[in-house]
Amino acid sequence: NRIPKIWLHNMGGLKHISTYEEKKISKLLTAKRAKVFLESRAFMRQCLSHLFNINPLEIPLKAYPGEIPKIPEGMGNISISHTKNILILIWHEEKIGIDIEESKRKFNYQGIAKKYFQNTKGMKSTKKINQKDILNYWSAIEAAIKCDGGKLSQDLKHWKLIKGKNKDKIYHANKELKLQLNQFEYKQWIISITNKKRFFSNDDLIICENFNDFGSFKCC
């Protein structure tokens, strides 16, 4: 199996490449959501265009608001995440999920810990939990839900983190589903990647970041 392809994009510098259907959908959204919707779909089209050497508008992408984006069977699997002005996309042959969060994101982590993670195996007691613990856990769950195709509202309480010596996993008890988890810090973000079959070494992962003037990426 090939390693995943990962692209990261700072929003605002990408020409919108949109199908008629995507433009039509965007008109039903608020101005803010429409901007993110159109740029994220253009971003996915550009990335997949480079990967498959196909015109961006000819990429058979189905990516409706609030739904997991899909490409046809045989072209692989994709997952996308968005935080503030950052988009990240991952492609792999197998089902995969990705999430990105700002590592210094401010939120009521103690309230979330008490509500969702108080009795979670592998977590510290809520008195000892810090912001980073909860953000890492939340990000892992987001990536797992995207890989599985579930819903945050339905599945949040069922995902449990299994900490290993060198490898972490995340487990859904009701579905008896266990996923491999890669989680690492990249610049000012926490990135989580989940898939069923393979744990990828963080040293293997390459993030391609930002389009240059010729429409290609700079890889880090």
N, C-alpha and C positions, 0 to 999 in steps of 0.2 A: 504493500500500500504506500502511496505517496504521502508526504507530510501535507498538512493543510496549507492552503494559501490564505493569507490574512492581509487585508488592506485597511488602512486607517486614513480618515479624511477630515480635515478641518473645514466645517461648512462655510459657504459664502464665496468660494472661488471656483465653482464648477458650473459650466454652462448646462442648463436644463435640457436633457434629451428625453422627451416624453412622447408616449404614444397618445393617440386620440382618446383612448379610454382613460389613461392616467390624468390627462388634462380635464376630462369630464368629471372624474371623481374629485379632483382637487377643488372644483367649484362648489362642491357640497360641504367642504370643510371650512373651518375658520381660517383667517389669513395666516396665522402662525402655524397651524397644523398643515395647511396647504403648502407652505414654503418647505417644511421638513419633508412632507410626503414627496414632493416633486424632486427635491435635491437628493433624497435618499434613493429614489428609484433611478435617477440619472446616474448616481454613484454606482449602484449595483450593475446597471447596464454597461458602464464604462469598464468596470473590473472584469465582468464576464466576457466582454468584448476582447479584452487583452488576453484572457485565458484561452478562449476558444477561437480567436481570430475571426469573429463574426461582427457584422455591423451592429452597433449598440441597439438600434431600433428593431433589429431582427432577432434579438435575444428573446426566446419564448418564456418570458418572466411573468409569473402571476404573483402580485404583491399588493393585496388589498389592505386598506387601513385596519389595524388591529389584528391582522392575521399573519401567520408565519409565511414568509415568501417562499415560493416554490419554482423550480425549474423542472423540465420533463425528466422522467426516469431514464437513466442512461447518461445524463449530463452531470450527475452528482447531486450534492445537497448543499444548501446555503443557510446561513443564519446571520442576522444583523442586529446591532445594538446601537443605542443613541444615548448620549449624555450631554446636556447643554448644547454646545456647538460642535460636538465630535460624533462621527459615525465610524463604526468598525464592522467589517464584513468578513466572514470566513467561508471558504469552500472546501469540501472534501468529498471523496467517493462515498463514504459512509455517512449516516445521519450524524449531525453535529450541532452543537449549540454554543453560542458565545454571548458574553455580557461584559460591558465596560462600565466602570464607576469611577468618579473622581475620588482619589484616596483620602482627600481632606474634606469630603462632602459632609455638611452639617445636617443632622437630622436627629430625631428623638430616639436614639438607639436603645436607651433603657426601657422605654415604653414598648418598643418592638420586641426586645429581648423577653420582657415579662409576658407579653401577649402570645408570642409564637414559639420561643425557644427555651422557655423555663425548664421544661422536662426533656430537653433534647440530649440524647446520648452523645458524649464526646465534647460537649460544650462545658465551659466553666460555670460555676454558680453565677447567678445574675449580679451578685454583689461584686464579683471580680471581672465581669465582662466589660470590655472597653469598646469604643466606637469601631475600631478596626476589626475586632472579632465579628461583630454583627454585620458590618459592611461586606466582609469576606464571605460570610455565610449567606447573606442575601444575594450576593452576586453569583455564588455557586448555584443557588436554587433557580435564579433567573435563567442561567445557562442550561440547567437541567430541564426546565420546563420547555425551553425552546427546542432542545434536542428531542424530547419526548412528544412534543406537540400538545401539551396539556394547557391548563388554565391556572393562572396565579391564584385566583380566588378559591378554586377547588382543590388545588394540590399543595399549596404552601405548607400546610401543617403536616403533610405526609412525607416530605423529603427530609432525610436525616443524613448528616455528614459522618462519614467513617474515616477517621484519621489513621493514616498508616505511617510506618517509619520513613518510607521514601515516596510512597504513592498514596494519594487520597482518593476516596470514592464517595459517591452520593447515592443514597438508596431510597426508593419509594416502596414502603411496606405493602400498601394495598395492591400495587401492581406487580410486586416482587421484581422490581426493575433496579438493576445496579449499573451505574455509569462511572466511567473513569473521569477523574477531575484533574485538569491542569489549571493552576492558579498562580499568577505572578504579577509583579509590579513592573510597569513600563512607563517611564517618565512620571507624570503625575496621576497615573491611572492604575486601577486594579483590573486585570483582565482574567476572566474565567472561561474555560473551554471544557465542554463535556462531550463524550461519545461512548458508545457501548463497548467497542472491541479493543481499543488500543490506547495506552498511555503514551503521550508524546513527551520526550525530553524537552524542557524549555530551551535548551541549547539548539534544538532542531528547528524551532519556530522562527520564521523570518517575517517581520512586519513591513509591508510596503506602505510608505507614507507620502501623501500629497502628490498631486499631479504637477508635472513641470510644464513649461510652455508648449511642449510637443505632445502633451496628453499621456505621457507615460508616468511611471511612479519612481520615486526614490526609495530604495529598500534599505532598511537598517538591520 
